[in-house]
């Protein structure tokens, strides 16, 4: 596929790795996102409970 486009397979592989690194958050970012989602869920539940009271 790469050769059909006139580029080396190694260059295509490097571009692919760079694109994946840019698209996928690092593990610390994933952990923070997970923590923030859990906190948001907790706060929304607290809000909903206080609305019912």
Secondary structure in CASP SS format (residue, H / E / C, confidence):
PFRMAT SS
TARGET T0000
AUTHOR 0000-0000-0000
METHOD secondary structure of the structure
MODEL  1
X C 1.00
X C 1.00
X H 1.00
X H 1.00
X H 1.00
X C 1.00
X C 1.00
X C 1.00
X H 1.00
X H 1.00
X H 1.00
X H 1.00
X H 1.00
X H 1.00
X H 1.00
X H 1.00
X H 1.00
X H 1.00
X H 1.00
X H 1.00
X H 1.00
X H 1.00
X H 1.00
X C 1.00
X C 1.00
X C 1.00
X H 1.00
X H 1.00
X H 1.00
X H 1.00
X H 1.00
X H 1.00
X H 1.00
X H 1.00
X H 1.00
X H 1.00
X H 1.00
X H 1.00
X H 1.00
X H 1.00
X H 1.00
X H 1.00
X H 1.00
X H 1.00
X H 1.00
X H 1.00
X H 1.00
X H 1.00
X H 1.00
X H 1.00
X H 1.00
X H 1.00
X C 1.00
END
